[in-house]
Amino acid sequence: MKNLILAYLKDEEGQTSTEYILLVAVVALIVFKFKKTADQKLTDITNSVFSGAEGWVDQINNGQ
């Protein structure tokens, strides 16, 4: 009986799916934790790019 219990504890088959589920859960928690910060950073970058493009367009229009 002891050998069966030890063999069961040493058997690693099937643990990969559990590990993947835990990994996905941790990544999801990190994403939800930093969602607001990432959203603000992406908004700042987008606004910066578009304001720079507007400046270039204004320079082109004023030069003609």
ABEGO torsion letter per residue (X at the ends): XAAAAAAAAABABGAAAAAAAAAAAAAAAAAAAAAAAAAAAAAAAAAAAAAAAAAAAAAAAAAX
